[in-house]
Amino acid sequence: MPPNNPFNFQESTIVPPVPCTQCGNNMLCVRRSPEQGSERQRFLCSSCGNTNERIVGIEMSDEEVQSLAEQLTGKAKAK
């Protein structure tokens, strides 16, 4: 069943292309594999054949960063 809002990219499982570090053209995601609490993504440039990998999903959320900052400084977020 297609999503109710097909233009909402926040809910999309499609990985957007990234720029190639060699030639600057778009690199498309050709493989996704799960890791511990994250995902490994492999990109391939169709122009020069360059490949690149990245691991996503292990970044801290804004709420976690804010909470850690409040703990370290002893100050709460200003309202």
N, C-alpha and C positions, 0 to 999 in steps of 0.2 A: 504494500500500500504506500503510495507516495506521501510525503509530508504535507501537512496543511499549508505551510508557508515555505515553498521551495527556495526562496531567495534569502532565507535566514541562514547565513553562513556560520553563525555561532553553533547551530545544531547539526551542521553538516559533518559527515565523516570523510569528506574529500580533503586531501592534503594539497594546499595551494603550492604552485611551483616556487622555486627559489632561484636567485641568480647564480649563474655558473661563475666560479672563481677564476676560470681560465679565459673564457671568451665573453662572458657577460650575458649570454642568452639564457633562456629559461631552462631549468633542470626540472624534470618531472619525477614524481615519486613513483618508483617502480616496484618497491617491496616494503612491506610493513610487517614487523614481527614483534610479539610481546616480549618484554623484559620484566624484571622484578619491579612492579609498580610503575612501569613506564613503557615506552614503545620505541623500537629502533626503526628508523626510516632510511631507506636508501634512495638516492636521487641519481638520475642519469641525464646528461646533456646530449640531446640528439644531434647537435652541431659538431662538437669536438670529441664526444665520447667520454668526457670526464665524469667520474663518479664521486659521490660524497655521501657520508652517513652522518646522522645525528640521532641523539636520544632525547625524547621529549616526555613530559609528564612528571618530571621530578622537581620542577620549579616550585618554589614556595608561593602560596597565594598571597594577595595583598593583605588579607586578614591575618595570616600567620606572620608576615613581616611587621605589621602594626603591633600585634600582640608581643612579639619579641622585642621590638623597640621600646614599648611601654615597660616591659619587665626589666630591660637593661638600664633604662634611665630613671625608673621609678615614677614616671609621670604618665598620666592618662591623656588620651586624645582630647584636644580642646574642642568644645562644642560651639 
